[in-house]
Amino acid sequence: MGRQQLTEAIVTPAMISSVHLLRLLLLLLLLLVAPVTLTFEFDAGISFQARYAAYKAQHAPPPNSLPVTRRPRSPLVTLPGTSESEYHVVVGYGTPAQNLTVGFDAGAGGATLLHCNCKPGAFDPSRSSSVTHVPCGSPDCPLEACSGPSCASATVAKNGAVISSVTVVTDTLTFSRSTPTTVDNFRANCMETGSRTADRSSGLLDLGRDSHSLPSRAPSSPDTAAFSYCLPTFRADRGFLSIGAPLPGPGRKVSYTPLRSNAALPNSYFVRLAGLSLGTGRPVIPVPAGDALMALRTTFTYLMPETYAALRDQFKEQMAQYPVAPPMGFLETCYNFTGLRKIDVPPVTLTFDSGASLELGIRQMMYFEDRDYVFSAGCLAFAAPAWAVYPAGVAAVIGTLAQETTEVVYDVHADMVGFVPDRCEQ
């Protein structure tokens, strides 16, 4: 693919000729005497309305999907495991349903986490008529140190104060969609004291491979995806999360790669990242043998040092015309685009097994100091920090920035992951 260009046009009065003014006057006269319904025809003979309808259909979320919003302005720089989420959905839990804003993750350790107390934004078990405490010793109790009748555990300080406590419950999970869907006896770890997610949400929804995760419990068939999501950019709010929606139809541009697993992270989803390319005419940068983790609570994409060094050097060579900017944290390949009207950037393409690929736009491959404006300082959103430690067999972590605007489809029945570009593009 060629280089991507971003331009900012400025129109001055001197650029408007007398011919342009005459055309504008004629258009105004026509509007005064003609009906106020205009149809713009394109070369292909398709009306503007038809093209707009086709565009809306192409970017419309799957049926009954949940809107995805984003909260933190700062990036999540740690490897998966943080208690913070960039992206959130609203679900109902309990009877009657209590609406909760929760993050979501595709490898949350096999547990949906909820804050359970009477404070605003938390789940209040006392207000639900259908909540049930999981018995200690039950196959559904994930706690090894529970005691007493319920599956519960607490951390107590030397002075007897309770530092944190958790009780495992089941209740009805509801999707507040056009056609509400309920999942009965959905298990959650109720964090009653102590712990609190850094993003101040109501908890974390588990989308992993565990038998108690939402995709495992929700209705599905071979014609549906376990789940899919499209993460919105910082400038947009048009993302979605779908559970059990139909697979992308023949009209969609979708490419699939085999779904892989890793014994060290059994609840997570992996793909085989075969290589990276930068623009056209450049050799593909190979990725060492190993899998790439699809991450939902890590902003940037992490590579092995040798892979990152090759990508960084090629990128620097093609960006030599731009002034260098200081590093942002551990993002070291940075440039200052302040005051420019045009940026010419070679796109990064991720290539997977079976020929699937994902081309990253400028906002997916670079992180900008001003998240709303690319004509500021920006850094290549890939890194190989010295503190990064990967589990055995893992060679990369694909962060959320690289996944933005692409629908990522988890077809667990067929053991495949699909990529549909530009599904929630602004």
C-alpha positions in Angstrom: 0.0 0.0 0.0 1.1 3.6 -0.6 1.8 6.3 1.9 -1.1 7.8 3.8 -1.6 11.5 3.6 -3.4 13.8 5.9 -3.9 17.4 4.8 -5.7 20.4 6.2 -7.1 22.8 3.6 -7.6 26.5 4.2 -9.8 28.6 1.9 -9.2 32.3 1.7 -11.3 35.1 0.1 -8.7 35.5 -2.6 -9.3 31.9 -3.7 -13.0 32.7 -4.5 -13.2 34.0 -8.0 -16.1 35.9 -9.7 -17.1 32.8 -11.5 -17.5 31.0 -8.2 -19.6 33.8 -6.9 -21.8 33.8 -10.0 -22.4 30.0 -9.6 -23.3 30.5 -5.9 -25.9 33.2 -6.9 -27.4 31.0 -9.5 -27.7 28.1 -7.0 -29.4 30.4 -4.5 -31.9 31.5 -7.2 -32.7 27.9 -8.0 -33.3 27.1 -4.4 -35.8 30.0 -4.1 -37.9 28.7 -7.0 -37.4 24.9 -6.8 -38.4 22.4 -4.1 -36.0 22.1 -1.2 -35.1 18.5 -2.1 -31.7 18.1 -3.8 -30.3 14.9 -5.3 -26.6 14.8 -6.1 -25.7 12.4 -8.8 -22.3 10.7 -9.0 -20.5 9.4 -12.0 -21.8 5.9 -11.4 -25.4 7.1 -11.6 -26.1 6.4 -8.0 -27.8 9.1 -6.0 -26.3 10.7 -2.9 -29.1 9.2 -0.8 -28.4 5.7 -2.0 -24.7 6.1 -1.4 -25.3 7.5 2.1 -27.7 4.6 2.8 -25.1 2.1 1.6 -22.5 3.8 3.8 -24.7 3.6 6.9 -25.4 -0.1 6.2 -21.7 -0.8 5.8 -20.9 0.9 9.2 -24.0 -0.1 11.1 -23.3 -2.3 14.1 -24.6 -5.9 14.3 -28.2 -6.4 15.4 -28.7 -5.9 19.1 -25.1 -4.9 19.8 -24.1 -2.8 22.8 -22.7 0.7 22.3 -19.1 1.0 23.4 -17.8 4.2 25.0 -14.3 5.1 26.2 -13.2 6.8 29.3 -9.5 7.3 30.1 -7.7 10.0 28.2 -4.3 8.6 29.1 -3.0 5.3 27.5 -2.9 2.0 29.4 0.9 1.4 29.2 1.1 -1.8 31.2 0.8 -5.3 29.8 -2.5 -7.1 30.4 -3.4 -7.3 34.0 -4.3 -3.7 35.0 -7.6 -3.1 36.7 -8.3 -0.2 34.3 -10.3 -0.4 31.0 -10.5 2.1 28.2 -13.7 0.8 26.8 -17.0 0.3 28.5 -20.6 -1.0 27.9 -23.7 -0.9 30.0 -25.3 -4.1 31.2 -28.0 -5.0 33.7 -27.5 -7.4 36.6 -30.1 -8.6 39.1 -33.9 -8.5 39.2 -35.0 -5.8 38.6 -31.9 -5.1 36.5 -29.4 -2.6 37.9 -27.6 -0.8 35.1 -23.9 -1.1 35.5 -21.1 0.5 33.4 -18.4 -2.1 33.1 -15.1 -2.6 31.2 -14.6 -5.8 29.2 -11.7 -8.1 28.6 -11.1 -11.2 26.5 -8.9 -12.8 29.2 -10.0 -11.7 32.6 -8.9 -14.8 34.4 -12.3 -16.5 34.1 -14.1 -14.1 36.3 -16.6 -11.3 35.9 -15.8 -8.7 38.6 -18.4 -6.4 40.1 -18.3 -3.9 42.9 -21.1 -4.9 45.3 -22.3 -2.4 47.9 -24.9 0.3 48.3 -22.7 3.1 46.8 -23.7 4.7 43.5 -22.5 2.8 40.4 -22.1 -0.5 42.3 -24.3 -3.6 42.3 -26.4 -3.8 45.4 -27.3 -7.5 46.1 -29.9 -6.5 48.6 -32.0 -5.0 45.9 -32.1 -8.1 43.7 -34.7 -10.8 44.2 -32.8 -13.4 42.1 -29.3 -13.2 43.5 -27.9 -16.5 44.8 -24.7 -17.1 46.8 -22.5 -19.9 45.4 -21.9 -22.5 48.1 -18.3 -23.1 49.3 -17.0 -26.3 47.8 -19.3 -26.1 44.8 -17.8 -26.7 41.3 -18.8 -23.1 40.5 -16.8 -21.8 43.4 -13.4 -20.6 42.1 -12.0 -19.7 45.5 -9.7 -22.2 47.1 -9.6 -20.5 50.5 -13.3 -20.2 51.2 -14.8 -21.2 54.4 -18.4 -21.3 55.7 -21.5 -21.8 53.7 -20.8 -19.4 50.9 -18.0 -19.1 48.4 -16.4 -16.1 50.0 -12.9 -14.9 51.0 -11.5 -12.0 52.9 -8.0 -10.5 53.6 -7.7 -9.4 57.2 -5.0 -7.2 58.6 -3.2 -7.9 61.9 -5.4 -5.5 63.7 -8.5 -7.4 62.5 -9.5 -4.9 59.9 -10.9 -6.3 56.6 -8.7 -5.1 53.8 -10.7 -6.8 51.0 -13.5 -9.3 50.6 -15.1 -11.1 47.8 -18.3 -13.2 47.6 -19.2 -15.3 44.5 -22.8 -14.9 43.4 -25.0 -15.8 40.5 -27.8 -13.6 39.1 -29.5 -12.6 35.9 -27.4 -10.7 33.3 -29.4 -8.5 30.9 -28.4 -6.7 27.7 -30.4 -3.5 27.4 -30.8 -3.7 23.7 -33.6 -3.4 21.2 -34.4 -7.0 21.9 -33.3 -7.6 25.5 -31.3 -10.8 26.1 -31.0 -12.4 29.5 -28.5 -14.9 30.8 -29.8 -16.7 34.0 -27.5 -17.7 36.8 -24.5 -15.7 35.5 -21.6 -15.9 37.9 -19.8 -12.8 39.2 -17.2 -12.1 41.8 -18.7 -9.5 44.1 -15.9 -7.3 45.5 -17.5 -5.9 48.7 -14.6 -4.0 50.2 -11.1 -3.0 49.4 -10.6 -3.4 45.6 -11.7 -0.8 43.1 -11.0 -0.6 39.4 -8.8 2.3 38.5 -11.2 3.6 35.9 -14.0 3.9 38.6 -16.4 1.7 36.6 -18.8 -0.9 38.1 -16.5 -3.8 37.3 -15.1 -5.9 34.4 -17.1 -8.2 32.1 -15.3 -11.5 31.2 -15.3 -12.4 27.5 -12.6 -15.1 27.8 -12.7 -18.9 27.2 -13.8 -19.9 30.7 -17.0 -21.8 30.9 -18.5 -19.0 33.0 -17.6 -16.2 30.7 -20.4 -14.3 28.8 -19.6 -15.8 25.3 -19.7 -19.3 26.8 -23.1 -18.7 28.5 -24.9 -16.6 25.9 -26.9 -18.4 23.1 -24.9 -19.2 20.0 -24.8 -21.4 16.9 -22.3 -22.2 14.1 -23.7 -19.3 12.2 -22.9 -16.8 14.9 -19.8 -15.3 16.4 -19.1 -15.9 20.1 -18.6 -12.1 20.2 -17.2 -9.3 18.2 -16.2 -5.7 19.0 -15.3 -2.5 17.2 -13.3 -0.1 19.3 -14.0 3.6 18.6 -11.2 6.1 18.1 -10.7 8.9 20.6 -12.6 11.3 18.3 -15.6 9.0 17.8 -18.2 7.3 19.9 -19.5 4.7 17.5 -18.0 1.5 18.7 -20.0 -1.7 19.6 -19.8 -5.0 21.4 -21.9 -7.9 20.1 -22.6 -11.3 21.7 -23.9 -14.1 19.5 -24.4 -11.9 16.5 -24.5 -13.4 12.9 -21.1 -13.8 11.3 -20.2 -11.1 8.7 -22.1 -11.6 5.5 -20.7 -12.0 2.0 -20.9 -8.2 1.4 -18.3 -7.6 4.1 -14.6 -7.4 3.5 -13.4 -9.9 6.1 -10.2 -11.9 6.4 -9.8 -14.8 8.9 -6.8 -16.3 10.7 -6.8 -19.3 12.9 -7.5 -18.8 16.6 -4.7 -20.1 18.9 -4.3 -20.8 22.6 -1.6 -20.7 25.2 -1.3 -22.9 28.2 0.1 -20.0 30.3 -3.0 -17.9 29.6 -5.7 -20.4 28.9 -8.6 -17.9 29.0 -7.1 -15.5 26.4 -7.2 -15.5 22.7 -4.1 -15.6 20.4 -3.3 -15.4 16.7 -0.2 -16.1 14.8 1.4 -12.8 13.7 3.6 -13.8 10.8 5.1 -10.4 9.8 4.9 -6.6 9.5 5.3 -4.4 6.5 5.8 -0.7 6.2 4.5 0.9 2.9 5.2 -0.5 -0.5 8.4 -2.1 -1.8 9.8 -2.8 1.6 10.7 -6.3 2.8 8.3 -7.9 5.3 9.7 -7.8 8.8 9.4 -11.4 10.2 8.1 -12.1 13.7 9.8 -14.8 15.8 7.9 -18.0 16.3 5.2 -17.5 18.8 1.7 -16.1 19.2 0.3 -12.6 19.5 -2.2 -11.9 22.3 -5.3 -9.9 21.4 -5.4 -7.4 24.2 -8.2 -5.2 25.4 -6.6 -3.5 28.4 -3.3 -2.5 26.8 -3.1 0.5 24.4 0.1 0.0 22.5 1.4 -3.0 20.5 4.5 -4.8 22.0 7.0 -6.7 20.0 10.2 -8.6 20.6 13.3 -6.3 20.6 14.6 -7.5 17.2 11.2 -7.1 15.5 10.6 -3.7 16.9 14.2 -2.5 16.0 13.6 -3.5 12.4 10.2 -1.7 12.3 11.6 1.4 14.0 14.6 1.7 11.7 12.5 1.4 8.5 10.0 3.9 9.9 12.8 6.4 10.7 14.2 6.0 7.2 10.9 6.9 5.6 10.1 9.8 8.1 13.5 11.6 7.8 11.8 14.8 6.5 10.1 15.5 9.8 11.6 17.0 12.9 12.2 14.5 15.7 10.3 15.0 19.0 11.2 13.8 22.5 10.0 10.4 23.6 6.6 9.9 25.3 7.3 7.4 28.0 8.7 4.4 26.4 7.5 5.4 22.9 10.8 6.5 21.5 10.1 7.0 17.8 8.5 10.4 17.8 8.0 13.4 15.5 6.8 17.0 15.7 4.0 17.7 13.2 3.1 21.1 14.8 2.3 23.7 12.3 2.2 21.4 9.3 -0.7 21.1 6.8 0.2 17.7 5.5 1.6 14.4 6.9 2.8 11.7 4.6 3.2 8.4 6.6 3.9 4.8 5.4 1.1 2.5 6.7 2.0 -0.4 8.9 0.3 -3.7 7.9 0.1 -6.7 10.2 0.1 -10.0 8.4 -1.3 -13.2 10.0 -1.4 -16.9 9.2 -3.7 -17.9 6.3 -3.1 -14.5 4.6 -5.2 -12.4 6.8 -3.9 -8.8 7.2 -4.7 -5.6 9.1 -3.6 -2.3 7.7 -3.4 0.4 10.3 -4.4 4.0 9.7 -2.3 6.8 11.0 -4.4 7.0 14.2 -3.9 3.3 14.8 -0.2 3.2 14.2 0.8 6.4 15.9 -0.1 7.9 19.3 -0.5 11.7 19.3 0.2 14.0 22.2 -3.1 15.8 21.4 -5.5 12.9 21.0 -7.9 15.2 19.1 -5.4 16.6 16.6 -2.8 14.7 14.5 -0.9 17.9 13.7 0.9 17.7 17.0 3.7 15.5 18.4 3.2 11.9 17.5 5.0 8.6 18.2 5.1 5.2 16.6 2.7 3.2 18.8 4.9 0.1 19.0 7.5 -0.7 21.6 9.8 -3.3 23.1 10.3 -2.0 26.7 12.9 -3.7 28.8 10.4 -4.5 31.5 8.1 -6.4 29.2 8.1 -10.1 30.1 6.1 -12.4 27.8 4.8 -15.9 28.7 6.4 -18.8 27.0 5.3 -19.0 23.3 4.1 -15.4 23.2 6.0 -13.1 20.7 3.7 -10.0 20.6 0.8 -8.2 22.2 -1.6 -6.4 19.9 -3.0 -3.4 21.8 -6.3 -1.6 21.4 -5.0 1.3 19.4 -4.1 -1.0 16.5 -7.5 -2.6 16.7 -9.5 0.6 16.6 -12.2 1.0 13.9 -11.8 -2.7 12.9 -14.5 -5.2 13.9 -12.6 -8.1 15.4 -14.8 -11.3 15.1 -14.2 -14.2 17.4 -15.7 -17.3 15.6 -15.0 -19.8 18.4 -17.0 -22.5 16.7 -14.6 -22.5 13.7 -11.5 -21.5 15.8 -11.0 -18.4 13.7 -10.6 -14.7 14.3 -11.8 -12.3 11.6 -10.9 -8.7 10.8 -13.5 -6.4 9.1 -11.8 -3.0 8.4 -13.5 0.4 8.9 -16.6 -0.9 10.7 -16.9 1.9 13.2 -14.8 4.6 11.4 -15.8 8.1 12.1 
